[in-house]
């Protein structure tokens, strides 16, 4: 809890770095906006919400997050329309998922009203950092970390919540080749696969690097028990168009409940597509290549929105997919989502919040 969520103190930066941004050569996730929101948890409540200039945070070498990984985060984007309004996409779902992750990691939840108020205040202060350039957006990273200076395995008694932002362009500039992973695992039943826990991503780095060393941009993760069922594609959910159906592994204990994927499938249903969320076997996907029924495969996630897949590797064989054309579902839904997030399409799903 917080005593008064409206009392967010603001310390403005003395010098904005906005004029130094090279918009023609903008790396993803390396250029940060002027301010960030911070708040501390102690004595059973959140306190001292404030917006300060973006900068480093001090911590003890014994800080528990550094040793035991008690950390979770979210990812979302802000867009600017032609009226100069800042638009946020499905923020309530991000808040809900952050709190689901926090509960799993034995961390305190963030009050929804505070999250929205903090985010709106931060974006209003740094509104000039929200790009108006086609294909660009402002990436938003909220996260919670354990801050006890204590080397002992127990839940921390203190935490820090931070929101910072960074302008970004496209995550992938073209379709990507991927490899079905059958040795390493991303998540197990009873684990943290459904949460956006920092350790999930650290554990995926080594097998992903092995795949990249062999020319595959990302991995398609399979279940840890049998490596029989498709789960995720790298850091994204995965969707296949087989025949006239859109098929995707159902979110659950080992699969993140992706907001972008849910949006894609909601749109598909509204367009009249048949959608199936269920267990998807590796064998089914390979057979769809062999009989020619697979039309498309793509990842869906916040950073890339839609990442088309042009090759799937399995058992020492590459299975190729055509480059997406304008009539592909993935192309059309990407265009629709981009326009939707900028307010160019009627908000019939009630997904947008304006700042």
C-alpha positions in Angstrom: 0.0 0.0 0.0 0.9 3.7 -0.4 -0.4 6.5 1.9 -1.2 8.9 -1.0 -0.6 7.9 -4.6 -1.1 11.4 -5.8 2.0 12.7 -4.0 4.7 11.8 -6.5 7.6 14.2 -6.1 9.4 15.3 -9.2 13.0 16.3 -9.6 13.7 17.6 -13.1 16.9 16.9 -14.9 19.2 19.9 -15.3 20.1 19.0 -18.8 18.0 17.0 -21.3 19.9 14.6 -23.5 17.2 14.5 -26.2 19.1 16.8 -28.6 22.0 14.3 -28.7 19.9 11.4 -30.0 20.9 10.1 -33.4 17.5 9.1 -34.7 18.9 7.7 -37.9 21.1 5.2 -36.0 19.1 4.4 -32.9 20.1 1.1 -31.3 17.4 -0.9 -29.5 17.4 -0.5 -25.7 20.6 1.6 -25.4 19.4 5.2 -25.4 17.4 6.2 -22.3 15.0 9.1 -21.6 15.6 11.9 -19.2 13.7 10.6 -16.2 12.6 7.5 -14.3 10.1 6.7 -11.6 11.3 5.1 -8.4 9.6 3.8 -5.2 10.8 1.8 -2.2 9.1 -0.9 -0.2 9.8 -1.2 3.5 7.9 -1.9 6.7 5.1 -3.6 4.8 4.3 -0.7 2.4 5.4 1.2 -0.7 6.7 4.6 0.1 8.5 7.7 -1.4 7.2 7.6 -5.0 9.2 10.0 -7.0 10.4 10.9 -10.5 14.1 11.7 -10.8 16.7 12.1 -13.5 17.6 8.8 -15.2 20.8 7.5 -13.6 22.6 4.7 -11.8 21.3 3.2 -8.6 23.5 2.5 -5.6 23.4 -0.9 -3.9 25.5 -3.0 -1.5 27.5 -5.9 -2.9 25.3 -8.0 -0.6 22.0 -6.8 -2.1 19.9 -10.0 -2.3 18.8 -9.5 -6.0 22.4 -9.9 -7.1 22.7 -13.3 -5.4 19.3 -14.9 -5.4 17.6 -13.3 -8.5 14.4 -12.0 -6.8 13.4 -9.8 -9.7 10.6 -9.5 -12.2 9.7 -7.0 -14.9 7.3 -6.0 -17.7 7.7 -4.5 -21.2 5.3 -2.2 -23.0 5.4 0.6 -25.5 4.0 4.1 -25.9 3.1 5.6 -29.3 2.3 9.2 -30.4 -0.5 10.0 -32.8 -0.7 12.8 -35.3 -2.4 15.0 -32.6 0.5 14.7 -30.3 -1.3 12.4 -27.9 0.6 9.6 -26.2 -1.2 6.3 -26.4 -0.6 3.2 -24.2 -1.7 -0.2 -25.3 -3.4 -2.7 -22.9 -1.6 -1.3 -19.8 -4.0 -3.0 -17.4 -2.9 -6.4 -18.6 0.7 -5.5 -18.1 -0.1 -4.4 -14.5 -1.9 -7.6 -13.8 0.9 -9.8 -15.2 3.5 -7.9 -13.3 1.6 -8.6 -10.1 1.2 -12.3 -11.0 5.0 -12.4 -11.5 5.6 -10.6 -8.2 3.4 -13.1 -6.3 5.3 -16.0 -7.8 8.7 -14.4 -6.9 7.4 -13.7 -3.3 7.5 -9.9 -3.9 4.9 -7.2 -3.0 2.4 -6.2 -5.6 2.2 -2.8 -7.1 -1.1 -1.0 -6.6 -2.8 -0.6 -10.0 -3.8 3.1 -9.4 -0.2 4.0 -8.5 1.2 2.2 -11.5 -1.0 4.1 -13.9 -0.5 7.4 -12.2 3.3 7.0 -12.1 3.4 6.0 -15.8 1.2 8.9 -16.9 3.2 11.4 -14.9 6.5 10.0 -16.2 5.4 10.1 -19.9 3.9 13.6 -19.6 7.3 14.8 -18.3 9.2 13.0 -21.0 6.6 13.3 -23.8 9.2 14.7 -26.3 11.0 11.4 -26.0 8.0 9.5 -27.6 9.0 9.3 -31.3 6.7 10.5 -34.0 8.8 8.7 -36.6 7.1 5.8 -38.5 8.1 2.5 -37.0 9.5 4.0 -33.8 8.0 3.9 -30.3 8.9 4.5 -26.6 9.8 1.3 -24.9 8.7 1.2 -21.2 10.5 -1.1 -18.7 8.9 -1.4 -15.2 10.7 -3.8 -12.8 10.9 -4.8 -9.1 14.1 -5.9 -7.4 14.9 -7.2 -3.9 17.2 -4.8 -2.0 18.0 -6.3 1.4 21.8 -6.1 2.0 21.7 -9.7 3.3 23.4 -12.8 2.1 20.8 -15.4 3.2 18.2 -17.3 1.3 14.8 -15.8 2.3 12.4 -13.3 0.7 13.8 -9.8 1.0 12.0 -7.4 3.4 12.8 -4.4 1.1 12.3 -3.8 -2.6 12.7 -1.1 -5.2 10.2 -0.5 -8.1 11.5 1.5 -11.1 10.0 2.5 -14.5 12.4 3.8 -17.1 11.9 4.4 -20.8 13.9 4.4 -24.0 13.0 5.3 -27.7 13.4 2.4 -30.0 13.0 1.4 -33.7 12.4 -2.1 -35.0 13.6 -5.1 -33.1 14.0 -7.3 -36.2 14.5 -5.8 -39.6 13.6 -9.0 -41.5 12.3 -12.5 -41.1 14.3 -14.8 -38.9 15.5 -18.4 -39.0 14.8 -20.4 -35.8 15.8 -23.8 -34.4 13.6 -26.2 -32.4 15.4 -26.9 -29.2 15.4 -30.5 -27.9 18.1 -30.5 -25.3 17.8 -27.4 -23.2 14.6 -26.2 -21.6 13.2 -22.7 -20.9 10.7 -23.7 -18.2 9.4 -26.7 -16.3 6.0 -27.4 -14.7 5.9 -25.9 -11.2 8.6 -23.4 -12.2 8.5 -19.7 -13.2 7.8 -20.0 -16.9 4.5 -18.1 -16.7 6.2 -15.2 -14.9 8.4 -12.5 -16.3 11.2 -13.4 -13.9 14.7 -12.2 -14.7 16.2 -15.6 -14.2 14.1 -17.1 -17.0 15.9 -15.0 -19.5 19.4 -15.6 -18.1 18.9 -19.4 -18.2 17.9 -19.1 -21.9 21.1 -17.2 -23.0 23.5 -20.1 -23.4 21.3 -22.4 -25.5 20.2 -19.4 -27.6 23.9 -18.6 -28.2 24.5 -22.1 -29.4 21.7 -21.7 -31.9 23.0 -18.3 -33.0 26.5 -19.8 -33.5 24.9 -22.1 -36.0 23.0 -19.4 -37.8 19.6 -19.4 -36.1 18.4 -16.1 -34.6 16.2 -17.7 -32.0 15.1 -21.0 -30.5 11.6 -22.6 -30.5 11.4 -24.0 -27.0 9.8 -27.3 -26.3 8.5 -28.9 -23.1 11.1 -30.0 -20.6 9.8 -33.5 -20.0 9.7 -34.9 -23.5 10.6 -32.1 -25.9 7.5 -33.1 -27.8 5.4 -30.0 -27.5 6.1 -26.5 -28.9 6.1 -23.8 -26.2 7.6 -20.4 -27.1 9.8 -18.8 -29.8 12.8 -17.2 -28.1 11.3 -14.5 -25.9 8.0 -14.5 -27.7 4.9 -16.5 -28.1 4.6 -18.4 -31.4 1.7 -18.7 -33.8 1.3 -20.9 -36.9 -1.1 -20.5 -39.8 -1.8 -24.0 -41.0 -4.4 -24.2 -43.7 -7.0 -21.7 -42.7 -6.4 -22.0 -39.0 -4.3 -20.0 -36.6 -2.8 -22.3 -34.1 -0.8 -21.4 -31.0 0.4 -23.2 -27.8 -2.0 -22.5 -25.0 -0.5 -20.3 -22.2 -0.1 -22.0 -18.9 2.4 -23.1 -16.2 5.4 -23.0 -18.6 4.3 -20.5 -21.2 4.0 -16.7 -20.7 0.6 -15.3 -21.2 1.6 -12.9 -23.9 -0.4 -9.7 -24.3 0.6 -9.3 -28.0 -0.3 -12.9 -28.8 -3.7 -12.4 -27.1 -4.2 -9.3 -29.1 -3.3 -11.0 -32.4 -5.7 -13.9 -31.8 -8.5 -11.5 -30.7 -8.1 -9.6 -33.9 -8.0 -12.8 -35.9 -11.3 -14.0 -34.4 -12.9 -10.6 -35.2 -11.7 -11.1 -38.8 -13.4 -14.5 -39.0 -10.3 -16.7 -38.7 -10.5 -20.0 -36.9 -8.2 -19.9 -33.9 -7.0 -22.8 -31.8 -5.0 -22.5 -28.6 -4.0 -25.9 -27.5 -1.0 -28.3 -27.2 1.0 -28.2 -30.4 3.4 -31.1 -31.2 6.7 -30.8 -33.0 5.5 -33.7 -35.1 2.4 -31.8 -36.2 4.5 -28.8 -37.4 7.0 -31.0 -39.3 4.1 -32.9 -41.0 2.6 -29.5 -42.0 5.8 -28.7 -43.8 5.8 -32.1 -45.5 2.2 -31.9 -46.7 2.4 -28.2 -47.6 -0.3 -27.1 -45.2 1.8 -24.6 -43.2 1.4 -21.1 -44.5 3.1 -18.9 -41.9 4.9 -19.0 -38.6 5.7 -15.9 -36.5 6.6 -14.8 -33.0 4.4 -12.3 -31.2 5.8 -10.1 -28.4 6.1 -6.5 -27.2 9.6 -5.7 -28.5 9.1 -7.0 -32.0 5.3 -7.0 -32.2 5.4 -9.6 -35.0 8.6 -11.5 -36.0 8.1 -13.5 -39.2 9.9 -16.9 -39.3 11.5 -17.9 -42.6 13.1 -21.2 -41.6 12.6 -23.8 -38.9 15.4 -26.2 -38.2 14.8 -29.6 -36.7 16.8 -32.9 -36.6 19.5 -31.6 -38.9 17.0 -30.3 -41.5 15.9 -26.8 -42.5 12.3 -26.3 -43.3 11.7 -23.1 -45.2 8.8 -20.6 -45.3 8.1 -17.9 -47.9 8.9 -14.3 -47.1 5.6 -12.7 -46.0 3.8 -10.7 -48.6 1.1 -8.1 -48.2 -1.7 -10.7 -48.2 -0.2 -12.7 -45.4 -2.1 -12.7 -42.1 1.1 -11.7 -40.2 1.7 -8.7 -42.5 -1.9 -7.5 -42.2 -2.2 -7.9 -38.4 1.1 -6.1 -37.9 -0.1 -3.2 -39.9 -3.4 -3.2 -38.0 -1.7 -3.3 -34.6 0.7 -0.5 -35.6 -2.2 1.7 -36.7 -4.3 0.7 -33.7 -1.6 1.6 -31.2 -1.3 5.1 -32.8 -5.1 5.6 -32.6 -5.6 5.5 -36.4 -8.2 2.8 -36.0 -11.4 2.8 -33.8 -10.6 1.4 -30.3 -13.3 -1.2 -30.6 -11.5 -3.5 -28.1 -11.1 -0.7 -25.5 -7.3 -1.3 -25.4 -5.9 2.2 -25.4 -5.2 4.8 -22.7 -4.4 8.3 -23.7 -1.9 10.5 -21.8 
